[in-house]
Amino acid sequence: MSEVLLRIGELAARAQVSPRTVDYYTSLGLLTPAKRTASNYRLYDPADIDRIHLVQRLEVQGVPLEEIAAALTSAHVDVASILDRIDADLRTLQAVTENASPEVQGLLAVIATRVHSLITVALQIPPDLLLP
C-alpha cells in the first residue's frame, strides 16, 4: 500500500457517496477497512473508490447488494464455469425467442441486453481487486 490510507469521510468524498453509504457497504462486507488508527478510526485503501463504483454499477443493473456482497466475498470463483452457464442460458433464451410472440421477443431482448450489460460490468472487475 504505497498510497495514503483514507478516513471514511475522505473515501466518501472521493467516491462521491455519503459516509453513511461507506458505513453501510462496510456492514454488508462490500468494503473492509485496511486498518484502524490508534483512535480506532477506520482507514480505507484508495482502491476502495473503484470498488464503490463497481458496486454502484451492479446495483444500477438490478443486482441486490446482498448478492454483490456474496459474489465479492466468495473465496472461490470459477469464471469459466460461470461464463459457460451464462452462454448456455443465452442460447436457450435465443431458441425460445424464435418461437415467441413479438411481445415476448421484446421482453426476452431486454433480458438479453441486461445480461450483456452485467457481463460487461463483471469483465471490468480488475483481476487484482482486493477481496475482504
C-alpha positions as CSV (number, residue, x, y, z in Angstrom):
1,M,0.0,0.0,0.0
2,S,2.1,2.8,-1.2
3,E,-0.8,5.3,-1.2
4,V,-2.0,7.1,1.9
5,L,-5.0,5.4,3.5
6,L,-8.2,7.3,3.7
7,R,-10.6,8.0,6.5
8,I,-14.2,7.3,5.9
9,G,-15.1,10.9,5.1
10,E,-12.2,11.2,2.6
11,L,-13.2,7.9,0.9
12,A,-16.8,9.0,0.7
13,A,-15.9,12.4,-0.8
14,R,-13.6,10.9,-3.4
15,A,-16.2,8.2,-4.3
16,Q,-18.9,10.8,-4.4
17,V,-21.1,9.0,-1.8
18,S,-22.1,9.7,1.7
19,P,-20.2,8.5,4.7
20,R,-23.4,6.5,5.6
21,T,-23.0,4.7,2.3
22,V,-19.5,3.7,3.2
23,D,-20.7,2.6,6.6
24,Y,-23.5,0.5,5.0
25,Y,-21.2,-1.1,2.4
26,T,-18.8,-1.9,5.2
27,S,-21.6,-3.5,7.3
28,L,-22.5,-5.7,4.3
29,G,-18.9,-6.8,3.8
30,L,-18.6,-4.9,0.5
31,L,-15.8,-2.8,1.9
32,T,-13.2,-3.8,4.6
33,P,-11.1,-1.2,6.3
34,A,-7.4,-1.7,5.6
35,K,-6.5,-0.8,9.2
36,R,-7.6,1.2,12.2
37,T,-5.8,4.1,13.8
38,A,-4.8,4.2,17.5
39,S,-8.1,6.2,18.0
40,N,-10.0,3.4,16.3
41,Y,-10.8,5.3,13.1
42,R,-11.3,3.1,10.1
43,L,-8.8,3.7,7.3
44,Y,-9.6,2.5,3.7
45,D,-7.4,1.8,0.7
46,P,-7.8,4.3,-2.2
47,A,-8.7,1.3,-4.4
48,D,-12.0,1.1,-2.5
49,I,-13.1,4.1,-4.5
50,D,-13.2,1.8,-7.6
51,R,-14.9,-0.9,-5.6
52,I,-17.7,1.5,-4.5
53,H,-18.2,2.5,-8.2
54,L,-18.3,-1.2,-9.2
55,V,-20.9,-1.9,-6.5
56,Q,-23.0,1.1,-7.7
57,R,-22.8,-0.1,-11.4
58,L,-24.0,-3.6,-10.4
59,E,-26.8,-2.1,-8.2
60,V,-28.0,0.1,-11.1
61,Q,-28.3,-3.1,-13.1
62,G,-30.7,-4.5,-10.5
63,V,-28.3,-6.8,-8.6
64,P,-29.2,-6.7,-4.9
65,L,-26.4,-5.5,-2.6
66,E,-26.6,-8.8,-0.6
67,E,-25.8,-10.7,-3.9
68,I,-23.0,-8.4,-4.8
69,A,-21.5,-8.9,-1.3
70,A,-21.8,-12.7,-1.6
71,A,-20.1,-12.6,-5.0
72,L,-17.3,-10.3,-4.0
73,T,-16.6,-12.1,-0.8
74,S,-16.7,-15.6,-2.3
75,A,-13.3,-17.3,-1.7
76,H,-13.5,-19.3,-4.9
77,V,-14.9,-18.0,-8.2
78,D,-14.7,-20.2,-11.3
79,V,-15.2,-17.6,-14.0
80,A,-15.1,-20.1,-16.8
81,S,-17.9,-22.2,-15.5
82,I,-20.0,-19.1,-14.8
83,L,-19.5,-17.9,-18.4
84,D,-20.4,-21.4,-19.7
85,R,-23.6,-21.3,-17.7
86,I,-24.4,-17.8,-19.0
87,D,-23.7,-18.9,-22.6
88,A,-26.0,-21.9,-22.2
89,D,-28.7,-19.7,-20.7
90,L,-28.4,-17.2,-23.6
91,R,-28.6,-19.9,-26.2
92,T,-31.8,-21.3,-24.5
93,L,-33.1,-17.7,-24.4
94,Q,-32.4,-17.3,-28.1
95,A,-34.1,-20.6,-29.0
96,V,-37.2,-19.6,-27.1
97,T,-37.2,-16.2,-28.7
98,E,-37.5,-17.7,-32.2
99,N,-40.9,-19.2,-31.5
100,A,-42.3,-16.4,-29.2
101,S,-44.8,-13.7,-29.9
102,P,-43.5,-10.2,-30.7
103,E,-44.2,-9.0,-27.2
104,V,-42.3,-11.9,-25.6
105,Q,-39.5,-11.4,-28.1
106,G,-39.2,-7.8,-26.9
107,L,-39.1,-8.9,-23.3
108,L,-36.5,-11.5,-23.9
109,A,-34.4,-9.0,-25.9
110,V,-34.5,-6.7,-22.8
111,I,-33.4,-9.6,-20.6
112,A,-30.5,-10.5,-23.0
113,T,-29.4,-6.8,-23.0
114,R,-29.4,-6.8,-19.2
115,V,-27.3,-10.0,-19.1
116,H,-24.9,-8.5,-21.7
117,S,-24.6,-5.3,-19.6
118,L,-23.9,-7.3,-16.4
119,I,-21.3,-9.4,-18.2
120,T,-19.6,-6.2,-19.4
121,V,-19.5,-4.8,-15.8
122,A,-18.2,-8.1,-14.5
123,L,-15.4,-8.2,-17.0
124,Q,-14.3,-4.7,-15.9
125,I,-13.6,-6.0,-12.4
126,P,-9.8,-5.9,-12.1
127,P,-8.3,-9.3,-11.5
128,D,-6.2,-8.0,-8.7
129,L,-9.2,-6.4,-6.9
130,L,-8.6,-7.0,-3.2
131,L,-11.4,-9.0,-1.7
132,P,-12.0,-8.9,2.0
